[in-house]
Amino acid sequence: MTNLATNTESLASAEVRDEAVAAARAAAVASGVEIRELTEIADLAAVVDLFESIWKSAPGARPVSTELLRAMSTAGNYVAGAFEHGELLGACFGFFGNPGKASLHSHIAGVAKAGVGRGIGHALKLHQRGWALLQDVSVITWTFDPLVRRNAYFNLGKLGARPIGYLPDFYGPMEDSINGSGDTDRLMVGWDLASPEVRAAALGEPVLIDAGALGAAKALSIDADGGPLVGPTDTPTVLVAVPSDVERLRRTDPGRGNAWRVALREVLGGLMADNAKVAGFDRAGWYVISKEQS
């Protein structure tokens, strides 16, 4: 995994911090929620219940515990919730990474079914960004399943984060309703909080890319049966597809879902191991990969 080279000074300017806080407030208002940091046991227990309701983990394998969140929040880490009329509709939890609080790792975020489609997840991430900048943190990292198309667009397009490493079976078996029982490959991203791309995305200008206009080879595409089809990588820019709904595929056709995991690890993971860079994600379902060394 490569280090994220920031485009900005380590400490963001007051202008950038103020802009980030304002963008976060606007996003919360637009989604109809109040977002605040959480420290009290009752609120933290509600976060645990929320995450369990989303992931539906196997007994004894819940995503987080109240005790962990209590310890983390007391130590100055990030735990926040989005509320509407006192009801918790979303939450996000992250902890400091490198010594000296140089970065924050965002471990888990989720939105209740009742809040889906309202932009609450986006509002939570912008709140986390504003909070981090006020702590003089310049980078937030997190992982996501690179097979989940909507998450790829959200992270790379709507937020402007950049992939910095492909991590095979990062968490090991998770046994929940979202991840299933297969390998938990993840894409690690870095969010350069004061970069021009991230600032623009926070103000409503996502990072857009049109894969169809690039004339690039399709290193991985979808075959006629909905499975993965490995192709050439003989152009400076190549495209890597993901299925439209891998979570449904895992439920209805686990074998094909696993075939996608193996193919994406081979193609996307292989390209990134050879120092190719993910330039962006087309909402139509393509990672755009640049093989040119900068």
C-alpha positions in Angstrom: 0.0 0.0 0.0 1.4 3.4 -0.9 1.4 6.5 1.2 -1.0 9.3 0.4 0.8 12.3 -0.7 -1.2 15.4 0.2 -1.6 18.3 -2.1 -1.8 20.7 0.8 0.1 21.8 3.8 -0.3 19.6 6.8 -2.4 22.2 8.7 -5.3 23.5 6.8 -6.0 27.3 6.7 -8.7 28.9 8.8 -10.6 29.5 5.5 -10.6 25.8 4.6 -11.7 24.8 8.1 -14.5 27.4 8.2 -15.6 26.3 4.7 -15.6 22.6 5.8 -17.7 23.3 8.9 -20.2 25.4 6.8 -20.5 22.7 4.2 -21.1 20.1 6.9 -23.9 22.2 8.5 -25.5 22.7 5.1 -25.5 19.0 4.4 -27.1 18.2 7.7 -29.8 20.8 7.2 -30.4 19.4 3.6 -30.8 15.9 5.0 -33.1 17.0 7.8 -30.9 15.8 10.7 -28.8 17.2 13.6 -25.3 15.7 13.8 -23.4 15.8 17.0 -20.6 14.1 18.8 -21.6 11.3 21.2 -20.1 10.5 24.6 -23.0 9.3 26.8 -23.7 5.6 27.4 -27.3 5.8 26.2 -26.3 7.4 22.9 -23.4 5.0 22.4 -25.6 2.0 23.1 -28.0 3.3 20.4 -25.1 3.4 18.0 -24.3 -0.2 18.7 -28.0 -1.2 18.2 -28.1 0.8 14.9 -25.0 -0.9 13.5 -26.4 -4.4 14.5 -29.6 -3.6 12.8 -27.8 -2.8 9.6 -25.1 -5.5 9.5 -27.2 -8.3 11.2 -24.0 -10.0 12.4 -23.8 -13.5 13.7 -24.2 -13.8 17.5 -21.1 -12.6 19.4 -19.8 -10.8 16.3 -21.4 -7.3 16.5 -19.5 -4.5 14.6 -18.7 -2.5 17.8 -19.5 -2.5 21.5 -20.8 0.2 23.8 -17.6 -0.3 26.0 -15.3 0.2 23.0 -17.2 3.4 21.8 -17.1 4.7 25.4 -13.4 4.2 25.7 -12.7 5.7 22.2 -14.9 8.8 22.7 -13.4 9.4 26.1 -9.9 9.2 24.6 -10.8 12.0 22.1 -11.7 9.9 19.1 -14.6 10.5 16.7 -18.1 9.1 17.5 -21.0 11.0 16.0 -24.7 10.5 15.3 -27.3 12.0 13.1 -30.7 12.6 14.8 -34.2 13.5 13.7 -36.5 14.4 16.5 -34.4 12.5 18.9 -34.3 9.3 16.7 -30.8 8.1 15.7 -30.8 7.6 11.9 -27.0 7.4 11.3 -23.7 7.1 13.0 -20.0 7.2 12.2 -17.0 6.1 14.3 -13.3 6.7 13.7 -10.0 6.7 15.6 -6.7 8.4 15.3 -4.0 6.6 13.4 -0.5 7.8 13.0 1.4 9.2 16.0 0.6 12.9 16.7 -3.0 12.6 15.4 -1.7 13.0 11.8 -4.5 11.0 10.4 -7.9 9.6 11.4 -9.1 6.2 10.4 -12.9 6.0 9.9 -13.8 2.5 10.9 -17.5 2.2 10.4 -20.5 4.3 9.3 -24.1 3.4 8.7 -27.6 4.8 8.1 -30.8 3.3 9.3 -33.3 2.0 6.7 -35.6 4.9 7.6 -32.9 7.4 6.7 -31.7 5.9 3.4 -31.8 8.1 0.4 -31.7 11.4 2.3 -28.0 12.2 2.1 -27.4 11.4 5.8 -24.3 9.3 5.1 -22.9 12.2 3.1 -23.7 14.7 5.9 -22.0 12.4 8.4 -18.8 12.3 6.3 -18.7 16.1 5.9 -19.2 16.5 9.6 -16.3 14.1 10.2 -14.2 16.1 7.8 -15.0 19.4 9.5 -14.3 17.9 12.9 -11.0 16.4 11.7 -9.8 19.7 10.2 -10.5 21.5 13.5 -8.3 18.9 15.2 -5.5 19.8 12.6 -5.9 16.4 10.9 -5.3 16.6 7.2 -6.1 13.0 6.1 -8.9 10.5 6.8 -8.6 6.9 5.7 -11.1 4.1 5.5 -11.8 0.9 3.7 -14.8 -0.2 1.6 -15.7 -3.3 -0.5 -14.6 -2.4 -4.0 -17.3 -4.7 -5.5 -20.1 -2.5 -4.2 -20.8 0.0 -7.0 -22.7 2.6 -5.1 -20.0 2.8 -2.4 -17.3 3.2 -5.0 -19.0 6.2 -6.6 -19.8 7.7 -3.2 -16.3 7.4 -1.9 -14.4 8.3 -5.1 -16.9 10.6 -6.8 -19.1 12.3 -4.3 -16.4 12.6 -1.6 -13.3 12.8 -3.7 -11.2 10.2 -1.8 -8.4 8.4 -3.6 -7.5 4.7 -3.4 -4.1 4.0 -1.9 -4.1 0.2 -1.6 -5.9 -3.1 -2.4 -6.2 -5.3 0.7 -7.1 -9.0 0.2 -9.3 -10.5 2.9 -8.6 -7.6 5.1 -11.0 -8.4 8.0 -11.1 -12.2 7.6 -14.6 -13.9 8.0 -17.3 -11.4 9.0 -20.4 -13.6 8.7 -23.0 -10.8 8.4 -25.9 -10.1 6.1 -23.9 -7.6 4.0 -20.5 -9.3 3.7 -21.7 -12.9 3.6 -19.2 -15.7 4.3 -16.6 -14.9 1.6 -13.3 -13.1 1.7 -13.4 -9.5 2.8 -11.2 -7.7 0.2 -11.1 -4.0 0.7 -9.9 -0.9 -1.0 -8.2 1.5 1.3 -8.8 5.2 0.5 -7.2 8.4 1.7 -9.3 11.6 1.9 -7.0 14.6 1.5 -9.3 17.0 3.4 -8.0 20.3 2.1 -7.3 19.3 -1.5 -9.0 21.2 -4.3 -10.9 18.1 -5.4 -12.2 17.4 -1.9 -13.1 21.0 -1.3 -15.0 21.1 -4.6 -16.8 17.8 -3.8 -17.9 19.1 -0.4 -19.4 22.1 -2.1 -21.5 20.0 -4.5 -19.1 19.3 -7.4 -18.3 15.6 -7.4 -15.4 14.1 -9.2 -17.0 12.9 -12.4 -15.3 10.7 -15.1 -16.7 9.3 -18.4 -15.2 5.9 -19.0 -16.9 5.6 -22.4 -15.0 8.6 -23.8 -11.5 7.3 -23.0 -11.0 4.6 -25.6 -9.6 2.4 -22.9 -9.2 -1.4 -22.9 -11.7 -3.3 -20.7 -9.5 -5.2 -18.3 -12.6 -6.6 -16.5 -16.1 -6.5 -17.9 -19.5 -8.2 -17.4 -20.2 -11.2 -19.6 -23.6 -12.2 -21.0 -24.4 -14.3 -17.9 -23.5 -11.5 -15.4 -20.2 -13.0 -14.5 -16.7 -11.4 -14.8 -14.9 -11.4 -18.1 -11.1 -10.7 -17.9 -9.8 -8.8 -20.9 -6.6 -6.9 -22.1 -4.7 -4.3 -20.3 -2.7 -3.0 -23.3 -3.7 0.7 -23.2 -2.3 3.4 -20.9 -5.8 3.7 -19.3 -7.9 0.6 -18.6 -11.4 0.0 -17.3 -12.4 -2.4 -14.5 -16.1 -3.2 -14.1 -18.0 -4.3 -11.0 -21.5 -5.8 -11.0 -24.6 -3.7 -10.6 -25.6 -5.3 -7.2 -23.0 -7.6 -5.8 -24.9 -7.9 -2.5 -27.9 -9.4 -4.2 -25.6 -11.6 -6.3 -24.1 -13.0 -3.1 -27.5 -14.0 -1.9 -28.9 -15.4 -5.1 -25.7 -16.9 -6.7 -22.9 -17.2 -4.2 -20.6 -18.9 -6.8 -20.8 -16.0 -9.2 -20.4 -13.6 -6.4 -17.2 -15.3 -5.4 -16.0 -15.4 -9.0 -16.3 -11.6 -9.0 -14.2 -11.3 -5.8 -11.5 -13.5 -7.3 -11.5 -11.6 -10.7 -11.4 -8.1 -9.1 -8.6 -9.2 -6.8 -6.6 -10.4 -9.8 -7.3 -7.5 -12.1 -7.7 -4.4 -9.9 -5.5 -5.7 -7.1 -2.9 -6.7 -9.7 -2.9 -3.4 -11.5 -2.5 -1.5 -8.2 0.3 -3.8 -7.1 2.1 -2.8 -10.3 1.7 0.9 -9.2 -1.2 1.8 -11.5 -3.4 4.5 -10.1 -7.2 4.6 -9.8 -8.1 7.8 -11.5 -11.8 7.7 -10.6 -15.0 5.7 -10.8 -17.7 6.1 -13.5 -21.1 5.8 -12.0 -22.0 3.4 -14.8 -19.8 0.8 -13.0 -16.2 1.2 -14.1 -13.0 1.9 -12.2 -10.7 4.0 -14.4 -7.1 3.0 -14.0 -4.1 4.9 -15.2 -1.0 2.9 -15.9 1.1 5.9 -16.7 3.7 6.7 -14.0 3.6 10.3 -12.8 
